[in-house]
């Protein structure tokens, strides 16, 4: 391989690697912008009405979480509705291993203690939850709202309590778990928490640990997502680069563009008489061969 071919080879390699890095950088920027927009506007998680009570959320994990249970008008639940809600709520909270620190209140509040935090569970019995039409529940600032009217089956109501309190406890939406999106129905394959969710929930066993709302926790995933995307794209383009080099013989120019540049540079460096001699010699050989 001549020196010019080696230099052409390196120029082509450097050019291709530069293109790969630029493509990866542009792709990461685009993905970051899309993810950033998605994380900045959690429309399914909050609305303007609920933002008013976001400042009332706890700053640290409380020793006890007092849940005041009321209807959509702020009144106490009575009769069969109270029985249905109480049973479903107790069953739903039981999936959390810190449930003994969560105290539902259907009547009078328990005596206040240092480290308590009081929040509200509002059960919509005769009306839809305002803000997002047709939803079965939502975390609304420092409260949880659940709709009872459209499907009062205990197992569905239980899933709604698990899901919405999961948001209150810091979990964003995640497919294949209790935090899946869509209309909740019993599903043995998805009625669970994954390892990451259990790690987040474990903070509730440590009072005075910092409280992190689920939308902030989701936003904290942006750097991780960007890093994963960058590594994936770099591996993808590197594999393409390696495949493009397979089967090439030593001295073969890197691509069509490099091949043209190499041949042009060789013609410029080749002495004129020698070039003419080679051409004339070739022509003479043809004449001798034809004689």
Beta strands, then each sheet from edge to edge (+ up, - down):
strand 1: 64-71
strand 2: 102-105
strand 3: 116-124
strand 4: 137-140
strand 5: 143-147
sheet 1: 2+ 1+ 3+ 5+ 4-
end
